[in-house]
Amino acid sequence: MYCVIDFETTGLSPYDSDVIEYAAVRVTSDGEGGLVIDEHISELCKPKQTYISSVITRITGITHDMVTDEDVFEERLKEFLDFIGNDTIVAHNIPFDMGFLRRYCGDAGYQTPSKTLCTLQLARRLLRLKSNKLEEVAKALGISGSGYHRALDDATVTAKVLIELLAMS
């Protein structure tokens, strides 16, 4: 089925930034031809290479103090990949999240999952909105959400967006 992922990071580049929060939400069949949100994982992570800047804290609400006692993402990567399993990975702007996943998988010697789907691209094709930010797409589809730029909130809203967009296509 589908596994919707979202990363909150210390910056935009996977090569000089780290994951500070991750989430994955599984979307499965409801047995009647539809899709439903099934289960999820979500964790904060301590950055290995960089400090959480005030800019990132303003965007995400995640402070360095919140992650000080957490594991680095590398230590949770296997659990994350096991949760994804053979599902198609979905994200809103998948190149961003997959860039980080490729880096971590490459560093750890794991094969990067290759089946992906981008809700941003689907929204651009199906909705033709002025803005295709996750909040705007969700609003256009009648999906309420809050806490944007927190991994579980974004992954959950993206999962709901995915379900609606797939029903439209």
C-alpha positions in Angstrom: 0.0 0.0 0.0 1.3 3.5 0.9 3.5 4.9 3.6 3.4 8.7 3.9 6.5 10.1 5.4 7.6 13.5 6.6 10.9 14.8 8.0 11.6 18.0 9.9 15.2 18.9 9.5 17.9 21.4 10.6 18.1 22.8 7.0 17.2 22.2 3.4 20.2 20.2 2.2 20.5 16.6 3.1 24.3 16.9 3.0 24.7 19.5 5.7 21.5 19.1 7.7 20.0 16.5 9.9 16.6 15.0 10.6 15.2 16.2 13.9 11.7 14.7 13.7 10.3 12.0 11.5 6.9 10.4 11.0 5.4 7.7 8.8 1.7 7.1 8.3 0.5 3.9 6.7 -2.5 4.1 4.3 -4.2 0.8 3.5 -7.3 -0.6 1.8 -10.5 -0.4 3.7 -11.6 -3.6 2.1 -14.3 -1.9 0.1 -12.1 -0.2 -2.6 -11.2 2.8 -0.5 -8.2 3.8 1.5 -7.8 4.5 5.2 -5.1 5.6 7.6 -4.0 2.5 9.5 -1.0 3.2 11.8 1.9 5.5 12.3 5.3 6.1 13.9 6.7 9.5 15.0 9.9 10.4 16.9 12.1 13.4 17.6 15.8 13.0 16.9 19.0 14.7 18.0 20.9 16.3 15.1 24.3 14.8 14.6 26.0 17.5 12.5 24.2 20.7 13.2 22.5 22.7 15.9 18.8 23.6 15.6 18.8 27.3 14.6 16.3 29.8 15.8 14.8 29.9 12.3 14.1 26.2 12.4 12.7 26.5 15.9 10.3 29.3 14.7 9.2 27.1 11.8 8.8 23.7 13.6 8.6 24.6 17.3 11.4 22.1 17.9 14.2 23.3 20.2 17.6 21.8 20.8 16.6 21.1 24.4 13.7 19.0 23.1 16.0 16.6 21.3 19.1 16.6 23.5 18.3 13.1 25.0 17.0 11.6 21.8 18.8 9.2 19.4 20.2 10.5 16.2 18.1 9.4 13.1 20.8 7.0 12.0 20.0 4.9 15.1 16.3 4.7 14.2 16.7 4.3 10.4 16.3 0.5 10.4 13.1 0.8 12.4 11.9 3.5 10.0 12.7 1.4 6.9 11.1 -1.7 8.5 7.9 0.3 9.1 7.9 1.4 5.4 8.5 -2.2 4.3 7.5 -2.6 0.6 4.9 0.2 0.6 5.1 3.0 -1.9 6.6 6.0 -0.1 4.5 9.2 -0.4 5.3 12.7 0.6 4.3 16.3 -0.3 7.3 17.4 -2.3 8.9 13.9 -2.2 12.3 15.1 -3.6 13.0 16.8 -0.3 12.2 13.9 1.9 13.8 11.3 -0.4 17.0 13.4 -0.5 17.4 12.9 3.2 16.4 9.3 3.1 18.9 8.6 0.3 21.7 10.2 2.3 20.9 8.2 5.4 20.5 5.0 3.6 23.7 5.5 1.6 25.7 6.3 4.8 24.3 3.2 6.5 24.7 0.9 3.5 21.0 0.3 3.1 19.2 0.2 -0.2 16.9 3.2 -0.6 13.3 2.3 -1.3 12.4 3.3 -4.8 8.6 3.2 -5.2 7.5 6.8 -4.6 4.5 9.1 -5.2 4.4 12.9 -4.7 1.2 14.5 -3.6 2.5 17.9 -4.6 2.8 16.7 -8.2 -0.6 15.1 -8.0 -2.2 18.3 -6.7 -0.6 20.4 -9.4 -2.0 18.1 -12.0 -5.5 17.6 -10.5 -6.3 20.8 -8.7 -4.6 23.6 -10.5 -4.4 25.9 -7.5 -2.5 29.1 -7.2 -0.5 27.6 -4.3 0.2 24.0 -3.8 1.5 24.2 -0.3 0.2 21.4 1.8 -2.0 23.7 3.8 -3.6 25.1 0.6 -4.1 21.7 -1.0 -5.7 20.4 2.2 -8.0 23.4 2.5 -9.1 23.0 -1.2 -10.0 19.4 -0.5 -11.9 20.3 2.7 -9.3 18.7 5.0 -8.6 20.4 8.3 -5.1 20.3 9.7 -3.0 22.1 12.3 0.6 22.1 13.4 2.1 22.3 10.0 5.8 21.7 10.0 5.6 19.0 12.6 6.2 15.6 11.1 3.2 13.6 12.3 0.8 16.4 11.6 2.1 16.9 8.1 2.3 13.2 7.4 -1.3 12.7 8.6 -2.6 15.6 6.5 -0.7 14.4 3.5 -2.2 10.9 4.0 -5.7 12.5 3.9 -4.7 14.5 0.8 -3.4 11.3 -0.9 -6.7 9.5 -0.2 -8.7 12.4 -1.7 -6.4 12.9 -4.7 -6.4 9.2 -5.6 -10.2 9.1 -5.4 -10.2 12.0 -8.0 -7.8 10.3 -10.4 
